[in-house]
Amino acid sequence: MGLGYLKIQASTGDGALPVEGAKVIIKDDTGNVIYQLTTDENGKTEEVSLFAPDKNHTLDPNDSGPFYSLFEVHVIYEKKYITKIIKGVQVFDTIHTILPVSMLPLPEGSPQLVEVIEIPPPAIQDTTPRHQINGTDMLPTFTQPGTSMNEMPSQITPFALREVVIPDYITVHLGAPTAYARNVRVKFADYIKNVASSEIYPTWPQSSLEANIYAQISFALNRVFTEWYRSRGFNFDITSSTAVDQAFVDGREIFENISVIVDNIFNSFIRRPGRLEPFFAQFCSGTTVTCPGLSQWGTVTLSNQGMTPIQILRRYYPNDVMIVTSNNIRRNN
């Protein structure tokens, strides 16, 4: 048994204003109260330590776990904000975790309302096939003489921007493309932090984490660059469906080591020589699900062999891919 660490950060106004004086209750998976805390003037609680399974469980694809501990967090500010309950908060051994909580004002005259968020297991545990490279079966059919949607090369789409830009914000559809679901507008770096925290284990070696995050960034930027969804009449840039895109969980916790990596490389992506577009970096677990792209579990093995992120990426993608950085950031997307 090891220790993980958790801090709650409450804010309102799309994260612009901290919520001071909110009551925070942390319960274990049996409902026992572990901590009762209060947010400070910055909307933050103190960091608390929590028991978590030894991280070695997360480093072996054949291990049956448990991989992390689960907790339930209640954030309460009666008569002013809607109460938030976040279930399934994951705490990993040795990892510092931040749970950002967006507090919505309570409508005037309303009884105390409660919003519940349930965080699913990491996508690395999912057994659902990922049809990223031709996962457009849920989209309206694009027709071109002699070409069906499934025959289209992954790097070619009917519309594309003229230059690669790093969006300040990205709009995520919280479901399959044609499913009725909310759209959320998220800062691009925060989106990538969420994706990485939702896809893989934060306990993995540094090179493994970086290789996965470069793939996630490149995947998202390819969707933005090609206007994959917007060119087909949708009002979003990407979905949270792993059947066609990559995992995103609105309201989930973020792992601090992943956050640091993303802050350093969010504007870097994979590209092939002579091509403008970010590489369509397909990936999957490599164990429960296989695909002609990056094996998430395989990156752990290669990292342990001393490979760098670019060496890992070239093992799964064409061996001429390179990592490029763009300072062309589009504001007010």
C-alpha positions as CSV (number, residue, x, y, z in Angstrom):
1,M,0.0,0.0,0.0
2,G,1.3,3.5,-0.9
3,L,0.2,7.1,-0.6
4,G,-1.3,9.5,-3.1
5,Y,-2.1,13.2,-2.6
6,L,-5.2,15.2,-3.4
7,K,-6.0,18.9,-3.4
8,I,-9.4,20.5,-4.4
9,Q,-9.6,23.8,-6.2
10,A,-13.0,25.5,-6.3
11,S,-13.8,28.4,-8.7
12,T,-16.7,30.0,-10.5
13,G,-17.1,32.2,-13.6
14,D,-15.3,29.6,-15.9
15,G,-12.5,29.4,-13.4
16,A,-11.8,33.1,-13.2
17,L,-12.9,33.6,-9.6
18,P,-11.9,31.4,-6.6
19,V,-14.5,30.3,-4.2
20,E,-13.4,30.9,-0.6
21,G,-15.1,29.2,2.3
22,A,-16.6,26.2,0.5
23,K,-16.9,23.1,2.7
24,V,-15.2,20.0,1.2
25,I,-15.9,16.5,2.4
26,I,-13.8,13.5,1.2
27,K,-15.2,10.1,1.6
28,D,-13.7,6.7,0.8
29,D,-15.4,4.1,-1.4
30,T,-17.4,2.8,1.5
31,G,-18.9,6.2,2.4
32,N,-16.7,6.9,5.5
33,V,-15.6,10.5,5.9
34,I,-11.9,10.8,5.6
35,Y,-11.4,14.6,5.6
36,Q,-13.4,17.7,6.1
37,L,-11.7,20.8,4.7
38,T,-12.4,24.4,3.8
39,T,-11.2,26.3,0.7
40,D,-8.9,29.3,1.3
41,E,-8.9,32.7,-0.4
42,N,-7.5,31.1,-3.5
43,G,-10.3,28.5,-3.6
44,K,-7.9,25.7,-2.6
45,T,-7.9,23.2,0.1
46,E,-4.7,21.9,1.8
47,E,-3.2,18.9,0.1
48,V,-4.2,15.7,1.9
49,S,-2.6,12.2,1.8
50,L,-4.7,9.2,1.0
51,F,-3.9,5.5,0.8
52,A,-3.5,4.0,-2.7
53,P,-2.4,0.7,-4.1
54,D,1.4,0.3,-4.8
55,K,2.1,1.9,-8.2
56,N,3.8,-1.3,-9.4
57,H,0.3,-2.6,-10.2
58,T,0.0,0.2,-12.8
59,L,3.3,-0.7,-14.6
60,D,2.4,-4.3,-15.7
61,P,-0.2,-4.8,-18.3
62,N,-0.9,-8.3,-17.0
63,D,-1.6,-7.1,-13.4
64,S,-5.2,-7.3,-12.4
65,G,-4.9,-4.4,-9.9
66,P,-6.2,-2.6,-8.0
67,F,-4.5,0.3,-9.7
68,Y,-5.8,3.3,-7.7
69,S,-8.1,4.2,-4.8
70,L,-11.5,5.7,-5.3
71,F,-12.9,8.6,-3.4
72,E,-16.1,10.8,-3.4
73,V,-15.7,14.5,-3.0
74,H,-18.5,16.9,-1.9
75,V,-18.1,20.6,-2.3
76,I,-20.7,22.6,-0.5
77,Y,-21.5,26.3,-0.2
78,E,-25.1,26.5,0.9
79,K,-27.5,29.2,-0.3
80,K,-24.9,30.5,-2.8
81,Y,-23.7,27.7,-5.1
82,I,-25.0,24.4,-6.4
83,T,-23.5,21.6,-4.4
84,K,-21.1,19.4,-6.4
85,I,-20.6,15.7,-5.7
86,I,-17.7,14.1,-7.7
87,K,-17.7,10.3,-7.5
88,G,-14.9,8.0,-8.6
89,V,-12.0,10.4,-8.0
90,Q,-8.9,8.4,-8.7
91,V,-5.8,8.7,-6.4
92,F,-2.6,6.9,-7.5
93,D,0.4,6.0,-5.4
94,T,3.1,8.8,-5.3
95,I,1.0,11.1,-7.6
96,H,-0.2,14.6,-6.6
97,T,-3.7,15.2,-7.9
98,I,-5.7,18.4,-8.4
99,L,-9.5,18.3,-8.6
100,P,-10.8,21.5,-10.2
101,V,-14.4,22.1,-9.2
102,S,-16.5,24.6,-11.1
103,M,-19.2,26.0,-8.8
104,L,-22.4,27.3,-10.4
105,P,-24.4,30.0,-8.6
106,L,-27.6,28.9,-7.0
107,P,-30.6,30.5,-8.7
108,E,-32.2,33.1,-6.5
109,G,-35.1,31.6,-4.4
110,S,-34.1,28.1,-5.4
111,P,-33.8,25.2,-2.9
112,Q,-30.3,23.8,-2.5
113,L,-29.5,21.9,-5.7
114,V,-26.9,19.1,-6.2
115,E,-25.0,18.2,-9.3
116,V,-23.3,14.8,-9.5
117,I,-20.3,13.9,-11.6
118,E,-19.2,10.3,-12.1
119,I,-15.7,9.8,-13.3
120,P,-15.3,6.5,-15.3
121,P,-12.2,4.3,-15.2
122,P,-9.2,5.3,-17.4
123,A,-9.7,4.5,-21.0
124,I,-6.6,2.2,-20.9
125,Q,-8.9,-0.3,-19.2
126,D,-11.6,-0.2,-21.9
127,T,-12.2,-3.1,-24.1
128,T,-14.3,-1.2,-26.7
129,P,-12.7,-1.2,-30.2
130,R,-11.3,2.2,-31.2
131,H,-12.1,3.0,-34.9
132,Q,-10.2,6.2,-35.0
133,I,-8.7,6.0,-38.4
134,N,-12.1,5.3,-40.2
135,G,-14.4,6.0,-37.4
136,T,-16.7,8.2,-39.5
137,D,-19.5,5.6,-39.6
138,M,-21.4,7.9,-37.1
139,L,-21.0,10.9,-39.3
140,P,-23.1,12.0,-42.3
141,T,-21.6,10.4,-45.4
142,F,-19.1,12.5,-47.5
143,T,-19.2,11.5,-51.1
144,Q,-16.6,12.0,-53.7
145,P,-16.5,10.2,-57.1
146,G,-15.0,6.8,-56.6
147,T,-14.3,7.3,-52.9
148,S,-16.2,6.0,-49.9
149,M,-15.6,7.4,-46.4
150,N,-13.8,4.3,-45.3
151,E,-11.5,4.4,-48.3
152,M,-10.3,7.9,-47.6
153,P,-6.7,8.1,-46.4
154,S,-6.4,9.2,-42.8
155,Q,-4.5,12.3,-43.7
156,I,-6.9,13.6,-46.4
157,T,-10.3,15.2,-45.7
158,P,-12.4,17.5,-47.8
159,F,-11.6,20.7,-45.8
160,A,-8.5,21.9,-44.1
161,L,-7.1,25.1,-42.6
162,R,-4.3,26.8,-44.5
163,E,-1.9,26.8,-41.6
164,V,-1.4,24.9,-38.3
165,V,-2.6,26.9,-35.4
166,I,-2.7,26.0,-31.7
167,P,-6.3,26.9,-30.6
168,D,-6.6,28.8,-27.4
169,Y,-9.9,26.9,-26.9
170,I,-11.3,23.7,-28.3
171,T,-15.0,22.7,-28.3
172,V,-15.6,19.1,-27.1
173,H,-18.9,17.2,-27.7
174,L,-19.5,15.0,-24.7
175,G,-20.6,11.9,-26.6
176,A,-20.6,10.3,-30.0
177,P,-20.8,12.7,-32.9
178,T,-24.6,12.3,-33.6
179,A,-25.6,11.7,-29.9
180,Y,-27.5,14.3,-28.0
181,A,-25.0,15.7,-25.6
182,R,-23.6,18.9,-24.3
183,N,-20.7,20.8,-25.9
184,V,-18.0,22.3,-23.6
185,R,-15.5,24.9,-24.5
186,V,-12.1,24.2,-22.9
187,K,-8.7,25.8,-23.0
188,F,-6.6,23.6,-25.3
189,A,-3.9,22.9,-22.8
190,D,-6.6,22.0,-20.2
191,Y,-8.2,19.7,-22.7
192,I,-5.0,17.8,-23.3
193,K,-4.4,17.5,-19.5
194,N,-7.9,16.0,-19.2
195,V,-7.3,13.6,-22.1
196,A,-4.0,12.3,-20.7
197,S,-5.5,12.0,-17.2
198,S,-8.5,10.1,-18.7
199,E,-6.5,7.8,-21.0
200,I,-3.5,6.4,-19.2
201,Y,-1.9,5.9,-15.8
202,P,0.1,8.9,-14.4
203,T,2.5,6.5,-12.8
204,W,4.1,5.6,-16.1
205,P,7.7,6.5,-17.0
206,Q,8.4,10.1,-18.2
207,S,9.2,9.1,-21.8
208,S,6.1,7.0,-22.0
209,L,3.9,9.8,-20.7
210,E,5.4,12.3,-23.1
211,A,5.1,10.0,-26.2
212,N,1.4,9.4,-25.4
213,I,0.8,13.1,-24.9
214,Y,2.5,14.1,-28.2
215,A,0.1,11.6,-29.9
216,Q,-2.9,13.1,-28.1
217,I,-2.0,16.6,-29.0
218,S,-1.3,15.6,-32.6
219,F,-4.6,13.8,-32.8
220,A,-6.6,16.8,-31.5
221,L,-4.8,19.2,-33.8
222,N,-5.4,17.0,-36.8
223,R,-9.2,17.2,-36.0
224,V,-8.9,21.0,-35.7
225,F,-6.7,21.5,-38.8
226,T,-8.9,19.4,-41.0
227,E,-12.1,20.8,-39.5
228,W,-13.2,17.2,-39.5
229,Y,-16.5,17.8,-37.7
230,R,-17.2,21.5,-38.5
231,S,-16.8,20.8,-42.3
232,R,-19.7,18.3,-41.9
233,G,-22.0,20.7,-40.2
234,F,-21.2,20.0,-36.5
235,N,-20.7,22.8,-34.1
236,F,-17.7,21.3,-32.3
237,D,-14.1,20.3,-33.0
238,I,-13.8,16.9,-31.4
239,T,-15.8,14.4,-29.3
240,S,-15.2,12.6,-26.0
241,S,-16.1,9.2,-27.7
242,T,-13.1,6.9,-27.8
243,A,-14.8,5.0,-30.7
244,V,-13.8,7.9,-32.9
245,D,-11.7,10.3,-30.9
246,Q,-10.0,10.2,-27.4
247,A,-11.2,10.2,-23.9
248,F,-12.3,13.4,-22.1
249,V,-14.3,13.6,-18.9
250,D,-15.8,16.9,-18.0
251,G,-15.1,17.7,-14.3
252,R,-12.5,15.1,-13.7
253,E,-9.3,15.3,-11.6
254,I,-6.0,16.2,-13.2
255,F,-2.7,14.6,-12.3
256,E,0.0,17.2,-11.5
257,N,2.9,15.5,-13.3
258,I,0.8,15.2,-16.4
259,S,-0.2,18.9,-16.0
260,V,3.5,19.9,-15.9
261,I,4.3,17.9,-19.1
262,V,1.4,19.5,-21.0
263,D,2.3,23.0,-19.9
264,N,5.8,22.4,-21.5
265,I,4.7,20.7,-24.8
266,F,1.0,21.6,-25.5
267,N,2.1,23.5,-28.7
268,S,4.2,20.6,-30.0
269,F,2.9,17.9,-32.3
270,I,3.9,15.1,-34.7
271,R,4.3,15.8,-38.4
272,R,5.8,14.1,-41.4
273,P,8.3,15.8,-43.7
274,G,6.7,17.6,-46.6
275,R,3.3,17.6,-44.9
276,L,1.6,20.6,-43.3
277,E,-1.0,18.8,-41.2
278,P,-0.5,17.4,-37.7
279,F,-0.1,13.6,-38.0
280,F,-3.3,11.6,-37.4
281,A,-1.8,9.7,-34.4
282,Q,-4.0,6.7,-33.9
283,F,-3.5,4.9,-30.6
284,C,-5.0,2.2,-28.4
285,S,-4.1,0.2,-25.3
286,G,-2.2,-2.5,-27.3
287,T,-3.6,-5.2,-24.9
288,T,-7.4,-5.2,-24.5
289,V,-7.6,-3.3,-27.8
290,T,-5.2,-3.4,-30.7
291,C,-4.9,-1.0,-33.7
292,P,-2.4,0.0,-36.4
293,G,-0.9,2.7,-34.3
294,L,0.7,3.5,-31.0
295,S,0.3,0.9,-28.2
296,Q,-0.1,2.8,-25.0
297,W,1.2,-0.2,-22.9
298,G,4.0,-0.7,-25.4
299,T,5.3,2.8,-24.7
300,V,5.9,1.7,-21.1
301,T,8.1,-1.2,-22.2
302,L,10.0,1.0,-24.7
303,S,10.5,3.7,-22.1
304,N,11.9,1.2,-19.7
305,Q,14.4,0.2,-22.4
306,G,15.7,3.8,-22.4
307,M,13.9,5.1,-25.5
308,T,13.2,8.8,-25.9
309,P,9.7,10.0,-26.8
310,I,10.6,10.5,-30.5
311,Q,12.1,7.0,-30.7
312,I,9.0,5.6,-29.2
313,L,6.8,7.4,-31.7
314,R,8.9,6.2,-34.6
315,R,8.4,2.7,-33.4
316,Y,4.7,2.9,-34.0
317,Y,4.3,5.6,-36.7
318,P,6.4,6.1,-39.9
319,N,10.1,6.4,-39.0
320,D,10.3,9.8,-40.5
321,V,7.8,11.5,-38.2
322,M,9.2,14.5,-36.3
323,I,8.1,16.6,-33.4
324,V,7.6,20.3,-34.3
325,T,6.6,23.3,-32.2
326,S,4.3,26.1,-33.3
327,N,4.0,29.5,-31.6
328,N,1.0,30.3,-33.8
329,I,-1.7,30.3,-31.1
330,R,-5.2,31.4,-32.2
331,R,-6.9,33.5,-29.6
332,N,-10.6,33.8,-28.9
333,N,-11.5,30.6,-30.8
